[in-house]
Amino acid sequence: MLSSTHPQSLGQLGSMLWQEHFWTFALLTAAFPIIFRDMVKTTHRIAGPLVRFERLLTEMVRGKRVERVQLRKHDMLFELQDAFNEFIDVYNKQVESAGKQDESTPIGERELAGQLDESLH
């Protein structure tokens, strides 16, 4: 809390503020790198799997057969990995049954959507 004497200038106000709240500033300055590091780690644990899913979806749109997803030990979104792998299994079966394993020939979107819809229901 500020002392009862009123500062005469802005410099005196800054000096009083620094004296009374030095430890608060020191703790915040020390904690910032730790908080920043944890934020970066957390975002990478989420963004990494999302990037992997996006790459696989791009390959699937091109009609290519894809491998199941295996996330890293410390990644998040393992529930999505399981659901995505189930979808990949159905997708790969449809690619094989349609005889479209040639990676240069994309499967028609409507044809694949209809086949996947039938398989999921």
Backbone as XML, in Angstrom:
<?xml version="1.0"?>
<chain id="A" units="angstrom">
  <residue number="1" name="MET">
    <atom name="N" x="0.850" y="-1.171" z="0.000"/>
    <atom name="CA" x="0.000" y="0.000" z="0.000"/>
    <atom name="C" x="0.893" y="1.229" z="0.000"/>
  </residue>
  <residue number="2" name="LEU">
    <atom name="N" x="0.481" y="2.249" z="-0.699"/>
    <atom name="CA" x="1.278" y="3.466" z="-0.772"/>
    <atom name="C" x="1.301" y="4.167" z="0.578"/>
  </residue>
  <residue number="3" name="SER">
    <atom name="N" x="2.415" y="4.780" z="0.860"/>
    <atom name="CA" x="2.528" y="5.476" z="2.142"/>
    <atom name="C" x="1.645" y="6.717" z="2.146"/>
  </residue>
  <residue number="4" name="SER">
    <atom name="N" x="1.459" y="7.291" z="3.301"/>
    <atom name="CA" x="0.539" y="8.412" z="3.451"/>
    <atom name="C" x="1.100" y="9.721" z="2.891"/>
  </residue>
  <residue number="5" name="THR">
    <atom name="N" x="2.405" y="9.794" z="2.663"/>
    <atom name="CA" x="2.954" y="11.023" z="2.086"/>
    <atom name="C" x="2.689" y="11.044" z="0.597"/>
  </residue>
  <residue number="6" name="HIS">
    <atom name="N" x="2.277" y="12.171" z="0.105"/>
    <atom name="CA" x="1.959" y="12.319" z="-1.309"/>
    <atom name="C" x="3.218" y="12.674" z="-2.083"/>
  </residue>
  <residue number="7" name="PRO">
    <atom name="N" x="3.464" y="12.014" z="-3.185"/>
    <atom name="CA" x="4.648" y="12.312" z="-3.977"/>
    <atom name="C" x="4.526" y="13.681" z="-4.632"/>
  </residue>
  <residue number="8" name="GLN">
    <atom name="N" x="5.645" y="14.342" z="-4.782"/>
    <atom name="CA" x="5.668" y="15.669" z="-5.381"/>
    <atom name="C" x="5.840" y="15.597" z="-6.893"/>
  </residue>
  <residue number="9" name="SER">
    <atom name="N" x="6.379" y="14.495" z="-7.393"/>
    <atom name="CA" x="6.612" y="14.393" z="-8.839"/>
    <atom name="C" x="6.349" y="12.955" z="-9.295"/>
  </residue>
  <residue number="10" name="LEU">
    <atom name="N" x="6.356" y="12.796" z="-10.597"/>
    <atom name="CA" x="6.166" y="11.475" z="-11.176"/>
    <atom name="C" x="7.328" y="10.562" z="-10.812"/>
  </residue>
  <residue number="11" name="GLY">
    <atom name="N" x="8.529" y="11.093" z="-10.746"/>
    <atom name="CA" x="9.700" y="10.316" z="-10.363"/>
    <atom name="C" x="9.575" y="9.789" z="-8.944"/>
  </residue>
  <residue number="12" name="GLN">
    <atom name="N" x="9.078" y="10.629" z="-8.044"/>
    <atom name="CA" x="8.883" y="10.185" z="-6.669"/>
    <atom name="C" x="7.808" y="9.096" z="-6.593"/>
  </residue>
  <residue number="13" name="LEU">
    <atom name="N" x="6.762" y="9.229" z="-7.394"/>
    <atom name="CA" x="5.709" y="8.220" z="-7.421"/>
    <atom name="C" x="6.280" y="6.890" z="-7.909"/>
  </residue>
  <residue number="14" name="GLY">
    <atom name="N" x="7.082" y="6.934" z="-8.974"/>
    <atom name="CA" x="7.711" y="5.716" z="-9.482"/>
    <atom name="C" x="8.627" y="5.096" z="-8.455"/>
  </residue>
  <residue number="15" name="SER">
    <atom name="N" x="9.368" y="5.896" z="-7.755"/>
    <atom name="CA" x="10.283" y="5.408" z="-6.730"/>
    <atom name="C" x="9.520" y="4.740" z="-5.591"/>
  </residue>
  <residue number="16" name="MET">
    <atom name="N" x="8.436" y="5.370" z="-5.158"/>
    <atom name="CA" x="7.623" y="4.796" z="-4.089"/>
    <atom name="C" x="6.999" y="3.466" z="-4.536"/>
  </residue>
  <residue number="17" name="LEU">
    <atom name="N" x="6.500" y="3.457" z="-5.761"/>
    <atom name="CA" x="5.886" y="2.243" z="-6.286"/>
    <atom name="C" x="6.911" y="1.117" z="-6.349"/>
  </residue>
  <residue number="18" name="TRP">
    <atom name="N" x="8.117" y="1.417" z="-6.822"/>
    <atom name="CA" x="9.179" y="0.421" z="-6.911"/>
    <atom name="C" x="9.559" y="-0.095" z="-5.531"/>
  </residue>
  <residue number="19" name="GLN">
    <atom name="N" x="9.682" y="0.763" z="-4.562"/>
    <atom name="CA" x="10.079" y="0.359" z="-3.212"/>
    <atom name="C" x="9.017" y="-0.534" z="-2.565"/>
  </residue>
  <residue number="20" name="GLU">
    <atom name="N" x="7.767" y="-0.172" z="-2.752"/>
    <atom name="CA" x="6.708" y="-0.915" z="-2.074"/>
    <atom name="C" x="6.334" y="-2.218" z="-2.785"/>
  </residue>
  <residue number="21" name="HIS">
    <atom name="N" x="6.631" y="-2.312" z="-4.069"/>
    <atom name="CA" x="6.206" y="-3.496" z="-4.825"/>
    <atom name="C" x="7.374" y="-4.202" z="-5.506"/>
  </residue>
  <residue number="22" name="PHE">
    <atom name="N" x="8.572" y="-4.030" z="-4.994"/>
    <atom name="CA" x="9.751" y="-4.641" z="-5.587"/>
    <atom name="C" x="9.621" y="-6.160" z="-5.692"/>
  </residue>
  <residue number="23" name="TRP">
    <atom name="N" x="9.197" y="-6.812" z="-4.607"/>
    <atom name="CA" x="9.121" y="-8.271" z="-4.609"/>
    <atom name="C" x="8.043" y="-8.791" z="-5.558"/>
  </residue>
  <residue number="24" name="THR">
    <atom name="N" x="6.989" y="-8.034" z="-5.705"/>
    <atom name="CA" x="5.963" y="-8.431" z="-6.680"/>
    <atom name="C" x="6.545" y="-8.423" z="-8.084"/>
  </residue>
  <residue number="25" name="PHE">
    <atom name="N" x="7.249" y="-7.344" z="-8.432"/>
    <atom name="CA" x="7.887" y="-7.264" z="-9.748"/>
    <atom name="C" x="8.936" y="-8.358" z="-9.925"/>
  </residue>
  <residue number="26" name="ALA">
    <atom name="N" x="9.705" y="-8.622" z="-8.884"/>
    <atom name="CA" x="10.752" y="-9.632" z="-8.961"/>
    <atom name="C" x="10.155" y="-11.024" z="-9.195"/>
  </residue>
  <residue number="27" name="LEU">
    <atom name="N" x="9.091" y="-11.347" z="-8.462"/>
    <atom name="CA" x="8.447" y="-12.659" z="-8.633"/>
    <atom name="C" x="7.809" y="-12.811" z="-10.013"/>
  </residue>
  <residue number="28" name="LEU">
    <atom name="N" x="7.170" y="-11.758" z="-10.487"/>
    <atom name="CA" x="6.573" y="-11.815" z="-11.822"/>
    <atom name="C" x="7.642" y="-11.980" z="-12.897"/>
  </residue>
  <residue number="29" name="THR">
    <atom name="N" x="8.755" y="-11.282" z="-12.740"/>
    <atom name="CA" x="9.850" y="-11.386" z="-13.701"/>
    <atom name="C" x="10.447" y="-12.790" z="-13.678"/>
  </residue>
  <residue number="30" name="ALA">
    <atom name="N" x="10.576" y="-13.387" z="-12.524"/>
    <atom name="CA" x="11.129" y="-14.737" z="-12.416"/>
    <atom name="C" x="10.147" y="-15.785" z="-12.942"/>
  </residue>
  <residue number="31" name="ALA">
    <atom name="N" x="8.862" y="-15.569" z="-12.764"/>
    <atom name="CA" x="7.857" y="-16.556" z="-13.160"/>
    <atom name="C" x="7.551" y="-16.517" z="-14.658"/>
  </residue>
  <residue number="32" name="PHE">
    <atom name="N" x="7.771" y="-15.398" z="-15.303"/>
    <atom name="CA" x="7.396" y="-15.266" z="-16.706"/>
    <atom name="C" x="8.033" y="-16.322" z="-17.605"/>
  </residue>
  <residue number="33" name="PRO">
    <atom name="N" x="9.341" y="-16.574" z="-17.535"/>
    <atom name="CA" x="9.925" y="-17.599" z="-18.417"/>
    <atom name="C" x="9.336" y="-18.999" z="-18.175"/>
  </residue>
  <residue number="34" name="ILE">
    <atom name="N" x="9.025" y="-19.322" z="-16.959"/>
    <atom name="CA" x="8.450" y="-20.631" z="-16.638"/>
    <atom name="C" x="7.048" y="-20.746" z="-17.227"/>
  </residue>
  <residue number="35" name="ILE">
    <atom name="N" x="6.260" y="-19.715" z="-17.054"/>
    <atom name="CA" x="4.897" y="-19.712" z="-17.592"/>
    <atom name="C" x="4.934" y="-19.763" z="-19.111"/>
  </residue>
  <residue number="36" name="PHE">
    <atom name="N" x="5.828" y="-18.997" z="-19.718"/>
    <atom name="CA" x="5.949" y="-18.969" z="-21.175"/>
    <atom name="C" x="6.345" y="-20.348" z="-21.714"/>
  </residue>
  <residue number="37" name="ARG">
    <atom name="N" x="7.316" y="-20.989" z="-21.075"/>
    <atom name="CA" x="7.750" y="-22.321" z="-21.496"/>
    <atom name="C" x="6.600" y="-23.324" z="-21.430"/>
  </residue>
  <residue number="38" name="ASP">
    <atom name="N" x="5.835" y="-23.289" z="-20.347"/>
    <atom name="CA" x="4.707" y="-24.200" z="-20.206"/>
    <atom name="C" x="3.627" y="-23.941" z="-21.254"/>
  </residue>
  <residue number="39" name="MET">
    <atom name="N" x="3.404" y="-22.675" z="-21.574"/>
    <atom name="CA" x="2.427" y="-22.344" z="-22.614"/>
    <atom name="C" x="2.870" y="-22.897" z="-23.970"/>
  </residue>
  <residue number="40" name="VAL">
    <atom name="N" x="4.141" y="-22.753" z="-24.285"/>
    <atom name="CA" x="4.656" y="-23.255" z="-25.561"/>
    <atom name="C" x="4.555" y="-24.780" z="-25.610"/>
  </residue>
  <residue number="41" name="LYS">
    <atom name="N" x="4.941" y="-25.467" z="-24.522"/>
    <atom name="CA" x="4.855" y="-26.927" z="-24.488"/>
    <atom name="C" x="3.418" y="-27.395" z="-24.673"/>
  </residue>
  <residue number="42" name="THR">
    <atom name="N" x="2.498" y="-26.743" z="-24.010"/>
    <atom name="CA" x="1.089" y="-27.136" z="-24.103"/>
    <atom name="C" x="0.553" y="-26.926" z="-25.513"/>
  </residue>
  <residue number="43" name="THR">
    <atom name="N" x="0.871" y="-25.791" z="-26.115"/>
    <atom name="CA" x="0.374" y="-25.555" z="-27.475"/>
    <atom name="C" x="0.979" y="-26.553" z="-28.458"/>
  </residue>
  <residue number="44" name="HIS">
    <atom name="N" x="2.238" y="-26.935" z="-28.268"/>
    <atom name="CA" x="2.839" y="-27.937" z="-29.158"/>
    <atom name="C" x="2.222" y="-29.314" z="-28.952"/>
  </residue>
  <residue number="45" name="ARG">
    <atom name="N" x="1.811" y="-29.622" z="-27.738"/>
    <atom name="CA" x="1.176" y="-30.912" z="-27.467"/>
    <atom name="C" x="-0.197" y="-31.011" z="-28.114"/>
  </residue>
  <residue number="46" name="ILE">
    <atom name="N" x="-0.803" y="-29.869" z="-28.387"/>
    <atom name="CA" x="-2.104" y="-29.841" z="-29.060"/>
    <atom name="C" x="-1.921" y="-29.646" z="-30.560"/>
  </residue>
  <residue number="47" name="ALA">
    <atom name="N" x="-1.079" y="-28.690" z="-30.945"/>
    <atom name="CA" x="-0.907" y="-28.360" z="-32.358"/>
    <atom name="C" x="-0.233" y="-29.488" z="-33.137"/>
  </residue>
  <residue number="48" name="GLY">
    <atom name="N" x="0.699" y="-30.196" z="-32.517"/>
    <atom name="CA" x="1.384" y="-31.287" z="-33.209"/>
    <atom name="C" x="0.428" y="-32.334" z="-33.738"/>
  </residue>
  <residue number="49" name="PRO">
    <atom name="N" x="-0.453" y="-32.863" z="-32.899"/>
    <atom name="CA" x="-1.429" y="-33.839" z="-33.406"/>
    <atom name="C" x="-2.363" y="-33.248" z="-34.469"/>
  </residue>
  <residue number="50" name="LEU">
    <atom name="N" x="-2.762" y="-32.002" z="-34.303"/>
    <atom name="CA" x="-3.654" y="-31.397" z="-35.293"/>
    <atom name="C" x="-2.974" y="-31.286" z="-36.651"/>
  </residue>
  <residue number="51" name="VAL">
    <atom name="N" x="-1.704" y="-30.946" z="-36.660"/>
    <atom name="CA" x="-0.949" y="-30.879" z="-37.917"/>
    <atom name="C" x="-0.878" y="-32.265" z="-38.549"/>
  </residue>
  <residue number="52" name="ARG">
    <atom name="N" x="-0.639" y="-33.277" z="-37.736"/>
    <atom name="CA" x="-0.574" y="-34.656" z="-38.233"/>
    <atom name="C" x="-1.916" y="-35.069" z="-38.838"/>
  </residue>
  <residue number="53" name="PHE">
    <atom name="N" x="-3.010" y="-34.771" z="-38.161"/>
    <atom name="CA" x="-4.335" y="-35.105" z="-38.686"/>
    <atom name="C" x="-4.587" y="-34.371" z="-40.005"/>
  </residue>
  <residue number="54" name="GLU">
    <atom name="N" x="-4.206" y="-33.113" z="-40.064"/>
    <atom name="CA" x="-4.416" y="-32.328" z="-41.283"/>
    <atom name="C" x="-3.649" y="-32.923" z="-42.464"/>
  </residue>
  <residue number="55" name="ARG">
    <atom name="N" x="-2.405" y="-33.324" z="-42.244"/>
    <atom name="CA" x="-1.618" y="-33.940" z="-43.323"/>
    <atom name="C" x="-2.279" y="-35.224" z="-43.826"/>
  </residue>
  <residue number="56" name="LEU">
    <atom name="N" x="-2.748" y="-36.033" z="-42.897"/>
    <atom name="CA" x="-3.404" y="-37.278" z="-43.300"/>
    <atom name="C" x="-4.697" y="-37.012" z="-44.067"/>
  </residue>
  <residue number="57" name="LEU">
    <atom name="N" x="-5.465" y="-36.033" z="-43.621"/>
    <atom name="CA" x="-6.696" y="-35.690" z="-44.339"/>
    <atom name="C" x="-6.392" y="-35.211" z="-45.754"/>
  </residue>
  <residue number="58" name="THR">
    <atom name="N" x="-5.325" y="-34.461" z="-45.921"/>
    <atom name="CA" x="-4.919" y="-34.009" z="-47.253"/>
    <atom name="C" x="-4.590" y="-35.202" z="-48.143"/>
  </residue>
  <residue number="59" name="GLU">
    <atom name="N" x="-3.877" y="-36.169" z="-47.581"/>
    <atom name="CA" x="-3.546" y="-37.382" z="-48.339"/>
    <atom name="C" x="-4.817" y="-38.156" z="-48.684"/>
  </residue>
  <residue number="60" name="MET">
    <atom name="N" x="-5.763" y="-38.199" z="-47.766"/>
    <atom name="CA" x="-7.001" y="-38.924" z="-48.005"/>
    <atom name="C" x="-7.831" y="-38.245" z="-49.094"/>
  </residue>
  <residue number="61" name="VAL">
    <atom name="N" x="-7.849" y="-36.938" z="-49.107"/>
    <atom name="CA" x="-8.582" y="-36.211" z="-50.146"/>
    <atom name="C" x="-7.998" y="-36.536" z="-51.520"/>
  </residue>
  <residue number="62" name="ARG">
    <atom name="N" x="-6.706" y="-36.752" z="-51.560"/>
    <atom name="CA" x="-6.037" y="-37.116" z="-52.818"/>
    <atom name="C" x="-6.256" y="-38.585" z="-53.187"/>
  </residue>
  <residue number="63" name="GLY">
    <atom name="N" x="-6.955" y="-39.321" z="-52.334"/>
    <atom name="CA" x="-7.273" y="-40.713" z="-52.624"/>
    <atom name="C" x="-6.183" y="-41.692" z="-52.254"/>
  </residue>
  <residue number="64" name="LYS">
    <atom name="N" x="-5.224" y="-41.252" z="-51.470"/>
    <atom name="CA" x="-4.124" y="-42.127" z="-51.098"/>
    <atom name="C" x="-4.486" y="-42.945" z="-49.861"/>
  </residue>
  <residue number="65" name="ARG">
    <atom name="N" x="-3.911" y="-44.126" z="-49.793"/>
    <atom name="CA" x="-4.052" y="-44.958" z="-48.603"/>
    <atom name="C" x="-3.142" y="-44.372" z="-47.525"/>
  </residue>
  <residue number="66" name="VAL">
    <atom name="N" x="-3.611" y="-44.305" z="-46.290"/>
    <atom name="CA" x="-2.826" y="-43.706" z="-45.208"/>
    <atom name="C" x="-2.645" y="-44.696" z="-44.071"/>
  </residue>
  <residue number="67" name="GLU">
    <atom name="N" x="-1.599" y="-44.486" z="-43.310"/>
    <atom name="CA" x="-1.307" y="-45.315" z="-42.148"/>
    <atom name="C" x="-2.021" y="-44.758" z="-40.921"/>
  </residue>
  <residue number="68" name="ARG">
    <atom name="N" x="-2.230" y="-45.597" z="-39.948"/>
    <atom name="CA" x="-2.862" y="-45.176" z="-38.692"/>
    <atom name="C" x="-1.993" y="-44.145" z="-37.981"/>
  </residue>
  <residue number="69" name="VAL">
    <atom name="N" x="-2.629" y="-43.312" z="-37.182"/>
    <atom name="CA" x="-1.937" y="-42.261" z="-36.439"/>
    <atom name="C" x="-1.362" y="-42.832" z="-35.152"/>
  </residue>
  <residue number="70" name="GLN">
    <atom name="N" x="-0.125" y="-42.496" z="-34.864"/>
    <atom name="CA" x="0.498" y="-42.845" z="-33.588"/>
    <atom name="C" x="1.083" y="-41.559" z="-33.016"/>
  </residue>
  <residue number="71" name="LEU">
    <atom name="N" x="0.414" y="-40.988" z="-32.016"/>
    <atom name="CA" x="0.886" y="-39.749" z="-31.418"/>
    <atom name="C" x="2.045" y="-40.003" z="-30.469"/>
  </residue>
  <residue number="72" name="ARG">
    <atom name="N" x="2.773" y="-38.935" z="-30.200"/>
    <atom name="CA" x="3.901" y="-39.034" z="-29.267"/>
    <atom name="C" x="3.378" y="-39.214" z="-27.844"/>
  </residue>
  <residue number="73" name="LYS">
    <atom name="N" x="4.238" y="-39.707" z="-26.997"/>
    <atom name="CA" x="3.871" y="-40.045" z="-25.618"/>
    <atom name="C" x="3.251" y="-38.865" z="-24.870"/>
  </residue>
  <residue number="74" name="HIS">
    <atom name="N" x="3.784" y="-37.674" z="-25.039"/>
    <atom name="CA" x="3.323" y="-36.516" z="-24.259"/>
    <atom name="C" x="2.311" y="-35.647" z="-25.005"/>
  </residue>
  <residue number="75" name="ASP">
    <atom name="N" x="1.884" y="-36.080" z="-26.197"/>
    <atom name="CA" x="0.879" y="-35.307" z="-26.930"/>
    <atom name="C" x="-0.472" y="-35.403" z="-26.252"/>
  </residue>
  <residue number="76" name="MET">
    <atom name="N" x="-1.340" y="-34.485" z="-26.605"/>
    <atom name="CA" x="-2.722" y="-34.516" z="-26.154"/>
    <atom name="C" x="-3.583" y="-35.004" z="-27.324"/>
  </residue>
  <residue number="77" name="LEU">
    <atom name="N" x="-4.851" y="-35.096" z="-27.134"/>
    <atom name="CA" x="-5.819" y="-35.490" z="-28.157"/>
    <atom name="C" x="-5.790" y="-36.981" z="-28.482"/>
  </residue>
  <residue number="78" name="PHE">
    <atom name="N" x="-5.479" y="-37.810" z="-27.496"/>
    <atom name="CA" x="-5.468" y="-39.253" z="-27.732"/>
    <atom name="C" x="-6.861" y="-39.787" z="-28.049"/>
  </residue>
  <residue number="79" name="GLU">
    <atom name="N" x="-7.913" y="-39.166" z="-27.529"/>
    <atom name="CA" x="-9.267" y="-39.600" z="-27.838"/>
    <atom name="C" x="-9.547" y="-39.387" z="-29.323"/>
  </residue>
  <residue number="80" name="LEU">
    <atom name="N" x="-9.066" y="-38.262" z="-29.841"/>
    <atom name="CA" x="-9.238" y="-37.985" z="-31.263"/>
    <atom name="C" x="-8.411" y="-38.958" z="-32.096"/>
  </residue>
  <residue number="81" name="GLN">
    <atom name="N" x="-7.266" y="-39.354" z="-31.614"/>
    <atom name="CA" x="-6.427" y="-40.334" z="-32.316"/>
    <atom name="C" x="-7.191" y="-41.635" z="-32.493"/>
  </residue>
  <residue number="82" name="ASP">
    <atom name="N" x="-7.838" y="-42.103" z="-31.440"/>
    <atom name="CA" x="-8.582" y="-43.363" z="-31.517"/>
    <atom name="C" x="-9.718" y="-43.276" z="-32.539"/>
  </residue>
  <residue number="83" name="ALA">
    <atom name="N" x="-10.476" y="-42.194" z="-32.493"/>
    <atom name="CA" x="-11.580" y="-42.019" z="-33.442"/>
    <atom name="C" x="-11.045" y="-41.867" z="-34.867"/>
  </residue>
  <residue number="84" name="PHE">
    <atom name="N" x="-9.960" y="-41.149" z="-35.019"/>
    <atom name="CA" x="-9.368" y="-40.930" z="-36.337"/>
    <atom name="C" x="-8.852" y="-42.254" z="-36.907"/>
  </residue>
  <residue number="85" name="ASN">
    <atom name="N" x="-8.252" y="-43.073" z="-36.067"/>
    <atom name="CA" x="-7.757" y="-44.371" z="-36.524"/>
    <atom name="C" x="-8.900" y="-45.284" z="-36.966"/>
  </residue>
  <residue number="86" name="GLU">
    <atom name="N" x="-10.027" y="-45.215" z="-36.273"/>
    <atom name="CA" x="-11.199" y="-45.987" z="-36.701"/>
    <atom name="C" x="-11.646" y="-45.533" z="-38.086"/>
  </residue>
  <residue number="87" name="PHE">
    <atom name="N" x="-11.655" y="-44.226" z="-38.277"/>
    <atom name="CA" x="-12.036" y="-43.669" z="-39.574"/>
    <atom name="C" x="-11.041" y="-44.094" z="-40.658"/>
  </residue>
  <residue number="88" name="ILE">
    <atom name="N" x="-9.756" y="-44.072" z="-40.345"/>
    <atom name="CA" x="-8.725" y="-44.476" z="-41.312"/>
    <atom name="C" x="-8.924" y="-45.938" z="-41.710"/>
  </residue>
  <residue number="89" name="ASP">
    <atom name="N" x="-9.253" y="-46.788" z="-40.744"/>
    <atom name="CA" x="-9.487" y="-48.198" z="-41.066"/>
    <atom name="C" x="-10.629" y="-48.350" z="-42.067"/>
  </residue>
  <residue number="90" name="VAL">
    <atom name="N" x="-11.735" y="-47.648" z="-41.825"/>
    <atom name="CA" x="-12.883" y="-47.716" z="-42.738"/>
    <atom name="C" x="-12.492" y="-47.135" z="-44.096"/>
  </residue>
  <residue number="91" name="TYR">
    <atom name="N" x="-11.799" y="-46.025" z="-44.089"/>
    <atom name="CA" x="-11.373" y="-45.370" z="-45.321"/>
    <atom name="C" x="-10.476" y="-46.300" z="-46.142"/>
  </residue>
  <residue number="92" name="ASN">
    <atom name="N" x="-9.482" y="-46.892" z="-45.507"/>
    <atom name="CA" x="-8.559" y="-47.769" z="-46.230"/>
    <atom name="C" x="-9.276" y="-48.980" z="-46.815"/>
  </residue>
  <residue number="93" name="LYS">
    <atom name="N" x="-10.252" y="-49.527" z="-46.081"/>
    <atom name="CA" x="-11.033" y="-50.643" z="-46.623"/>
    <atom name="C" x="-11.804" y="-50.204" z="-47.862"/>
  </residue>
  <residue number="94" name="GLN">
    <atom name="N" x="-12.348" y="-49.000" z="-47.822"/>
    <atom name="CA" x="-13.091" y="-48.490" z="-48.971"/>
    <atom name="C" x="-12.172" y="-48.254" z="-50.159"/>
  </residue>
  <residue number="95" name="VAL">
    <atom name="N" x="-10.991" y="-47.758" z="-49.899"/>
    <atom name="CA" x="-10.020" y="-47.538" z="-50.975"/>
    <atom name="C" x="-9.654" y="-48.869" z="-51.616"/>
  </residue>
  <residue number="96" name="GLU">
    <atom name="N" x="-9.414" y="-49.875" z="-50.783"/>
    <atom name="CA" x="-9.048" y="-51.188" z="-51.300"/>
    <atom name="C" x="-10.206" y="-51.830" z="-52.065"/>
  </residue>
  <residue number="97" name="SER">
    <atom name="N" x="-11.414" y="-51.746" z="-51.509"/>
    <atom name="CA" x="-12.557" y="-52.388" z="-52.170"/>
    <atom name="C" x="-12.936" y="-51.670" z="-53.458"/>
  </residue>
  <residue number="98" name="ALA">
    <atom name="N" x="-12.663" y="-50.404" z="-53.554"/>
    <atom name="CA" x="-12.962" y="-49.650" z="-54.777"/>
    <atom name="C" x="-11.894" y="-49.874" z="-55.842"/>
  </residue>
  <residue number="99" name="GLY">
    <atom name="N" x="-10.806" y="-50.566" z="-55.450"/>
    <atom name="CA" x="-9.743" y="-50.824" z="-56.405"/>
    <atom name="C" x="-9.000" y="-49.571" z="-56.812"/>
  </residue>
  <residue number="100" name="LYS">
    <atom name="N" x="-8.912" y="-48.628" z="-55.896"/>
    <atom name="CA" x="-8.307" y="-47.332" z="-56.195"/>
    <atom name="C" x="-6.978" y="-47.155" z="-55.480"/>
  </residue>
  <residue number="101" name="GLN">
    <atom name="N" x="-6.161" y="-48.174" z="-55.398"/>
    <atom name="CA" x="-4.907" y="-48.043" z="-54.666"/>
    <atom name="C" x="-3.857" y="-47.272" z="-55.428"/>
  </residue>
  <residue number="102" name="ASP">
    <atom name="N" x="-4.076" y="-47.006" z="-56.707"/>
    <atom name="CA" x="-3.125" y="-46.194" z="-57.459"/>
    <atom name="C" x="-3.133" y="-44.788" z="-56.861"/>
  </residue>
  <residue number="103" name="GLU">
    <atom name="N" x="-2.038" y="-44.373" z="-56.284"/>
    <atom name="CA" x="-1.980" y="-43.106" z="-55.554"/>
    <atom name="C" x="-2.156" y="-41.890" z="-56.445"/>
  </residue>
  <residue number="104" name="SER">
    <atom name="N" x="-2.025" y="-42.047" z="-57.740"/>
    <atom name="CA" x="-2.179" y="-40.901" z="-58.627"/>
    <atom name="C" x="-3.632" y="-40.670" z="-59.022"/>
  </residue>
  <residue number="105" name="THR">
    <atom name="N" x="-4.525" y="-41.608" z="-58.700"/>
    <atom name="CA" x="-5.925" y="-41.484" z="-59.077"/>
    <atom name="C" x="-6.777" y="-41.202" z="-57.856"/>
  </residue>
  <residue number="106" name="PRO">
    <atom name="N" x="-7.270" y="-39.967" z="-57.703"/>
    <atom name="CA" x="-8.105" y="-39.674" z="-56.527"/>
    <atom name="C" x="-9.485" y="-40.322" z="-56.633"/>
  </residue>
  <residue number="107" name="ILE">
    <atom name="N" x="-10.010" y="-40.673" z="-55.500"/>
    <atom name="CA" x="-11.360" y="-41.238" z="-55.419"/>
    <atom name="C" x="-12.339" y="-40.077" z="-55.470"/>
  </residue>
  <residue number="108" name="GLY">
    <atom name="N" x="-13.447" y="-40.263" z="-56.166"/>
    <atom name="CA" x="-14.459" y="-39.224" z="-56.212"/>
    <atom name="C" x="-15.010" y="-38.956" z="-54.823"/>
  </residue>
  <residue number="109" name="GLU">
    <atom name="N" x="-15.179" y="-37.682" z="-54.494"/>
    <atom name="CA" x="-15.621" y="-37.321" z="-53.146"/>
    <atom name="C" x="-16.994" y="-37.891" z="-52.829"/>
  </residue>
  <residue number="110" name="ARG">
    <atom name="N" x="-17.924" y="-37.790" z="-53.767"/>
    <atom name="CA" x="-19.278" y="-38.295" z="-53.511"/>
    <atom name="C" x="-19.266" y="-39.815" z="-53.347"/>
  </residue>
  <residue number="111" name="GLU">
    <atom name="N" x="-18.491" y="-40.488" z="-54.196"/>
    <atom name="CA" x="-18.416" y="-41.950" z="-54.121"/>
    <atom name="C" x="-17.855" y="-42.384" z="-52.767"/>
  </residue>
  <residue number="112" name="LEU">
    <atom name="N" x="-16.760" y="-41.754" z="-52.340"/>
    <atom name="CA" x="-16.141" y="-42.109" z="-51.072"/>
    <atom name="C" x="-17.058" y="-41.759" z="-49.901"/>
  </residue>
  <residue number="113" name="ALA">
    <atom name="N" x="-17.698" y="-40.600" z="-49.964"/>
    <atom name="CA" x="-18.591" y="-40.195" z="-48.877"/>
    <atom name="C" x="-19.742" y="-41.186" z="-48.738"/>
  </residue>
  <residue number="114" name="GLY">
    <atom name="N" x="-20.291" y="-41.629" z="-49.855"/>
    <atom name="CA" x="-21.379" y="-42.597" z="-49.807"/>
    <atom name="C" x="-20.931" y="-43.924" z="-49.236"/>
  </residue>
  <residue number="115" name="GLN">
    <atom name="N" x="-19.763" y="-44.385" z="-49.636"/>
    <atom name="CA" x="-19.243" y="-45.645" z="-49.132"/>
    <atom name="C" x="-18.935" y="-45.568" z="-47.641"/>
  </residue>
  <residue number="116" name="LEU">
    <atom name="N" x="-18.334" y="-44.480" z="-47.231"/>
    <atom name="CA" x="-18.019" y="-44.324" z="-45.804"/>
    <atom name="C" x="-19.292" y="-44.221" z="-44.976"/>
  </residue>
  <residue number="117" name="ASP">
    <atom name="N" x="-20.283" y="-43.505" z="-45.488"/>
    <atom name="CA" x="-21.546" y="-43.367" z="-44.777"/>
    <atom name="C" x="-22.200" y="-44.731" z="-44.593"/>
  </residue>
  <residue number="118" name="GLU">
    <atom name="N" x="-22.179" y="-45.548" z="-45.642"/>
    <atom name="CA" x="-22.747" y="-46.886" z="-45.548"/>
    <atom name="C" x="-22.000" y="-47.741" z="-44.534"/>
  </residue>
  <residue number="119" name="SER">
    <atom name="N" x="-20.660" y="-47.618" z="-44.496"/>
    <atom name="CA" x="-19.855" y="-48.421" z="-43.591"/>
    <atom name="C" x="-20.034" y="-48.019" z="-42.140"/>
  </residue>
  <residue number="120" name="LEU">
    <atom name="N" x="-20.245" y="-46.751" z="-41.896"/>
    <atom name="CA" x="-20.369" y="-46.268" z="-40.525"/>
    <atom name="C" x="-21.743" y="-46.541" z="-39.938"/>
  </residue>
  <residue number="121" name="HIS">
    <atom name="N" x="-22.739" y="-46.772" z="-40.781"/>
    <atom name="CA" x="-24.105" y="-47.008" z="-40.279"/>
    <atom name="C" x="-24.431" y="-48.421" z="-40.376"/>
  </residue>
</chain>
